[in-house]
Amino acid sequence: MERVMKPIRFVARIVPVCALILLPTTAALAVNATTCVLPSVSLRMVPLSGTLRHIVVDPSCRYVYISNTTSNRIEVFSILDNAFQAPIAVGSQPAGFDITADGSRLYVANSGGHDISVVDLLLRREIKRIVVPANPSNLFNDSPFSIAIADNGLALFSTTFASTGFVARMMQLNLTTEVPSQRLDFYFFGTTTEATYVATSGDRTAIAIVVGDSSFGPVFVYRSATNSFSKERDVAAPVAFIASDRTGSAFLVSPGSTVSTAKTFVLDATPDLSDTISGGGFGVAIDPSGTVGYRAITSSVETLDLTTFAKTGSVPLGDTVGVASVPGVGNGTGRMAISGDGRLLAIITDHGISLVEAIKSNLVSSVLPASRSVVLGSPATAFATIINAGQIPALGCSIAPVPSLPAGFAFQTTDPATNQVTGTPNTPVNIPAGGSQPFVVAFMPTATFGPTDVQLKFSCANNVTAPVQSGLNTLLLSASTTPVPDIVALAATINGDGIVNVPGPAGTGVFAVATVNAGAGGQLTASADAGIANLPVTLSICQTNPGTGECLTAPLPTVTVQIEASATPTFGIFVKGSGNVAFDPAFNRIFLRFKDAGNAVRGATSVAVRTQ
């Protein structure tokens, strides 16, 4: 396959592109098996008796599972049928549980015994129990409590006991050998409180941990890649609930209280405190994008903007939380789960469960190019587009950088036909329903800084901020005292829709990239990757003849090229499949990056990928 595609002519005037790669279309819903297909009702309160402890939406978004301590079973609620199905009997007093990524197994922490139930979800029955060794130093006879599964073949689980103090344990379970052991590298030599909760990120690369019943409010993050725990982060207040976004980049921590002085904490990946949001609550959840959070309060679910750290709305629960029963170790009132696509929230209430359709932003956005490297004192410009996918006009729409950078910033509308600026700088505009508005954004650095992935807040006065997707609507920006390469890259796919289609699980898809070096000449290495997604694909790249689109050499994992100032080399990228890739255009993407000799990224672009 030496010929990539038809010749691609590079246009120096980059045209902003923001189209099907972001819009939620009917076709996208049909392809992506993880998308929740909800009945027409947006809210359902489902009565359920017993002491309920934990709640999870399964990866296929077909069922909601709830642990019922009173009945020693896992309740199964069918979302489409709007009815409970036959429950699954497990061990004594089931508390926390988690589902494997493929949806085949359920691991249940039985707090009334000393074991973990393993449930086959295809057979809908318990197939074994894994005994947890007794703690010889614990006179209180601890038992499994909260559990979360990582992507490295391990699950972490905490224990609890019928008292208070730091004599519970942090344990791991090897899912292959089914051998549990204590994690002595956690906190106080593997010990913790009786109210320690764990929660996995959407991609299972991180497990968030909150140590309850402690005035310090300790929070930790476990990373599967290193099989290690982060530093302790104390939020200096008692906390009881924690949630992660899809990639373990943002965490939301709730106090489990609605007293007037309570706060909700937003933490970053390290996990350092990003900011607080006024008001407390019970269970929490984060949209996969990491920009929208949710918290359950007395009779509603509040929507939180995690970029401005403010409450932006609420929807009724149809029941109460924390009124008829006080949340705590013995019951899970207020606990919240979110579906993989972020569309459905499931909450344990005082009298059962509530299913709520999440408040989603009607705004989507993109930025081109994805990277700029400029000299101190020179502006770095890029094009951006906001699409209003809602049914009413979006009012007062503007753009602002989220991190504090040593740089001035401005935005201004442009004419979509000519890319010429219109209007006046930094003036919010209205966008009609179903419409879009292109902009030019400009940074004027006042100090040097290395490549920084700058998040941009795309917001309108009457809407939730557009989700942030790194590499899609962010700008990798750097400023230096001497000129460096500044590769402006633009990708082109065969259908011109920003999607590379891989024909079948073992087929090969292709796309092309045209570039121009707007900076100094230099040697750069081009390589392709899937970002944070773990995709069943093998990637290779070649430099191409700009006139014919043919590879100049055989495709390799990387290509090193000398790119002089104003040069316009082109490249072909091959995507070889070894399995199915679902259509999730905001997450499943192929990135092409250009790195200099110091491994700094000096140019980047991306396309969505799927199996067809």
Secondary structure, DSSP 4 states (H G I P E B T S, - for coil): --B-SS-----SSPPP--STTTS--HHHHHH-TTS----S-SEEEEE--S-EEEEEE-TTSSEEEEEETTTTEEEEEETTTTEEEEEEE-SSSEEEEEE-TTS-EEEEEETTTTEEEEEETTTTEEEEEEEPPP-TT-TT--EEEEEEE-TTSEEEEEEE-SS-SS-EEEEEEETTTTEEEE-TTSTBTTEE-TTEEEEE-TTSSEEEEEE-S-TT-EEEEEETTTTEE---EE-SS---EEEE-SSSSEEEEE-SB--TT-EEEEEESS--EEEEEES-BS-EEE-TTSSEEEEE-SSEEEEEETTTTEEEEEEE-SS-SSSSS--BTTB-TT-EEE-TTS-EEEEEETTEEEEEE----SEEEEEESSEEEEETTS-EEEEEEEEE-SSS-EEEEEEEESS--SEEEEEEEB-TTT--B-S-TT--EEE-TT-EEEEEEEEEESS-EEEEEEEEEEE-TTSPPPPP-TTTSEEEEEEESS----EEEEEEETTSSSEEEESSTT-EEEEEEEEEE-S--EEEEEEEE-TT---SEEEEEEEE-TTT-BBSS--BSEEEEEE-TT---EEEEEEEESS-----TTTSEEEEEEE-TT--EEEEEEEEEEE-
